Amino acid sequence: MPKQTYCARHNETPTNLRCSRCGTPICPQCLVHSPVGVRCPDCGKGVRLPIYDVPVVYIIRAVAAALVIGVAGGLAFALLIRPLAFGFLYLAAMAGLGYGAAEGVSAAAARKRGRTIQIVAMGSVLLAEIVIVYVGIFPGNVIDLYDLLGAGLGMYVAYIRLR
């Protein structure tokens, strides 16, 4: 009769399962499913992709680019686009601003992606919207529904672009 094996982490749990990578006995409580079989918790840890590992230097560069893009884009929209575009055309332009902000921030961060870069790009669109509303020369300097929808759409496009 074969010798009974026990889980390496739970000494009292008998098991016949082994890690497909290192061969450590594991029980159903501590196994991790992977594309090539079950693994122990140590071997089953996911490796973070390099594109999502953003050093602080790249974040600083991304924030600087976001500030420039937000202010320049906001001024361009306030002086050129907003007086001419209205309704759905304005929404399309704001989606384009979101795409441009995402690309600019991504380029400044060496094409890195991830949650931090997404937030920075969304902040760039929000800054542009603030500049549009408070510096713009359109009548009354009030926020209307299209401003809110445009800002939301631009931020959404920036978020999705950097997923």
C-alpha positions as CSV (number, residue, x, y, z in Angstrom):
1,M,0.0,0.0,0.0
2,P,1.4,3.5,-1.0
3,K,2.4,5.9,1.7
4,Q,-0.2,8.6,2.4
5,T,1.0,12.1,1.5
6,Y,-0.2,15.3,3.2
7,C,-0.5,18.8,2.0
8,A,2.7,20.9,2.6
9,R,0.7,23.8,4.1
10,H,-2.0,21.8,5.9
11,N,-0.2,18.9,7.6
12,E,-3.4,17.1,8.7
13,T,-5.0,17.1,5.2
14,P,-4.3,13.9,3.1
15,T,-3.9,14.5,-0.6
16,N,-2.9,12.9,-3.9
17,L,-2.5,16.3,-5.7
18,R,0.9,17.7,-6.5
19,C,2.0,21.0,-8.0
20,S,2.5,20.7,-11.7
21,R,5.6,22.8,-11.5
22,C,7.5,21.9,-8.4
23,G,5.8,18.7,-7.3
24,T,4.9,19.9,-3.8
25,P,1.9,18.1,-2.3
26,I,-1.2,20.4,-2.2
27,C,-4.7,20.0,-1.0
28,P,-7.9,21.4,-2.7
29,Q,-7.9,24.4,-0.2
30,C,-4.6,25.8,-1.3
31,L,-4.4,24.8,-5.0
32,V,-4.3,27.5,-7.7
33,H,-5.7,26.7,-11.2
34,S,-3.4,27.6,-14.1
35,P,-3.6,26.9,-17.8
36,V,-1.2,24.0,-17.4
37,G,-2.7,22.4,-14.4
38,V,-2.9,22.9,-10.6
39,R,-0.1,24.7,-8.8
40,C,0.9,25.4,-5.3
41,P,0.3,29.0,-4.1
42,D,4.0,29.8,-4.5
43,C,4.2,28.6,-8.2
44,G,0.7,29.9,-9.0
45,K,1.4,33.6,-8.4
46,G,0.8,35.6,-11.4
47,V,3.7,37.5,-12.9
48,R,3.0,41.2,-13.5
49,L,3.6,42.1,-17.1
50,P,6.3,44.7,-17.7
51,I,3.9,47.0,-19.6
52,Y,1.9,47.4,-16.4
53,D,5.0,48.0,-14.1
54,V,5.3,51.8,-14.2
55,P,8.3,53.4,-12.4
56,V,7.8,56.7,-10.6
57,V,9.9,58.5,-13.2
58,Y,7.4,57.6,-15.9
59,I,4.5,58.6,-13.7
60,I,6.1,62.1,-13.2
61,R,6.6,62.4,-17.0
62,A,3.0,61.3,-17.6
63,V,1.7,63.9,-15.1
64,A,3.7,66.6,-16.8
65,A,2.4,65.6,-20.2
66,A,-1.1,65.4,-18.8
67,L,-0.8,69.0,-17.5
68,V,0.4,70.3,-20.9
69,I,-2.2,68.4,-22.8
70,G,-5.0,69.4,-20.5
71,V,-4.2,73.1,-20.6
72,A,-3.3,73.3,-24.3
73,G,-6.3,71.1,-25.2
74,G,-8.6,73.1,-23.0
75,L,-7.4,76.4,-24.5
76,A,-7.8,75.0,-28.1
77,F,-11.3,73.8,-27.3
78,A,-12.3,77.0,-25.6
79,L,-11.1,79.3,-28.3
80,L,-11.6,77.2,-31.5
81,I,-13.8,74.1,-31.1
82,R,-16.4,75.1,-28.5
83,P,-17.7,78.3,-30.3
84,L,-18.0,76.3,-33.6
85,A,-19.0,72.8,-32.4
86,F,-22.1,72.0,-30.5
87,G,-24.2,68.9,-29.7
88,F,-22.9,65.6,-31.0
89,L,-20.0,67.2,-32.9
90,Y,-18.8,68.5,-29.6
91,L,-19.1,65.1,-28.0
92,A,-17.1,63.6,-30.9
93,A,-14.4,66.2,-30.4
94,M,-14.2,65.5,-26.7
95,A,-13.8,61.8,-27.5
96,G,-11.0,62.7,-29.8
97,L,-9.5,64.8,-27.0
98,G,-9.7,61.7,-24.7
99,Y,-7.9,59.6,-27.3
100,G,-5.2,62.2,-27.8
101,A,-4.7,62.6,-24.1
102,A,-4.4,58.9,-23.7
103,E,-1.8,58.7,-26.5
104,G,0.2,61.7,-25.2
105,V,0.3,60.4,-21.6
106,S,1.2,56.9,-22.8
107,A,4.0,58.2,-25.0
108,A,5.4,60.3,-22.1
109,A,5.3,57.1,-20.0
110,A,7.2,55.0,-22.5
111,R,3.9,53.3,-23.7
112,K,3.3,51.9,-20.2
113,R,-0.3,51.1,-19.2
114,G,-2.2,50.4,-16.1
115,R,-4.5,52.0,-13.5
116,T,-2.1,54.9,-12.6
117,I,-1.6,55.9,-16.3
118,Q,-5.4,55.7,-16.9
119,I,-6.1,58.0,-14.0
120,V,-3.5,60.5,-15.2
121,A,-5.0,60.5,-18.7
122,M,-8.5,60.9,-17.3
123,G,-7.2,63.8,-15.2
124,S,-5.9,65.4,-18.3
125,V,-9.3,65.4,-19.9
126,L,-10.9,66.7,-16.7
127,L,-8.3,69.5,-16.6
128,A,-9.1,70.3,-20.2
129,E,-12.8,70.5,-19.4
130,I,-12.1,72.8,-16.5
131,V,-10.1,75.1,-18.8
132,I,-12.9,75.0,-21.4
133,V,-15.5,76.0,-18.9
134,Y,-13.7,78.6,-16.9
135,V,-11.4,80.2,-19.5
136,G,-13.7,79.8,-22.5
137,I,-15.3,82.7,-24.2
138,F,-18.6,81.1,-25.0
139,P,-21.8,82.8,-23.6
140,G,-22.2,82.8,-19.9
141,N,-19.3,80.4,-19.1
142,V,-21.8,77.9,-17.7
143,I,-21.6,74.1,-17.7
144,D,-24.2,72.6,-19.9
145,L,-25.2,69.0,-20.4
146,Y,-22.9,68.6,-23.4
147,D,-19.9,69.7,-21.3
148,L,-20.7,67.1,-18.7
149,L,-21.3,64.4,-21.3
150,G,-18.2,65.4,-23.3
151,A,-16.0,65.3,-20.3
152,G,-17.4,61.9,-19.3
153,L,-17.0,60.5,-22.8
154,G,-13.4,61.9,-23.1
155,M,-12.5,60.4,-19.8
156,Y,-14.0,57.1,-20.8
157,V,-12.1,57.0,-24.1
158,A,-8.9,57.8,-22.3
159,Y,-9.6,55.0,-19.7
160,I,-10.4,52.4,-22.4
161,R,-7.5,53.4,-24.6
162,L,-5.0,52.6,-21.8
163,R,-6.5,49.3,-20.6
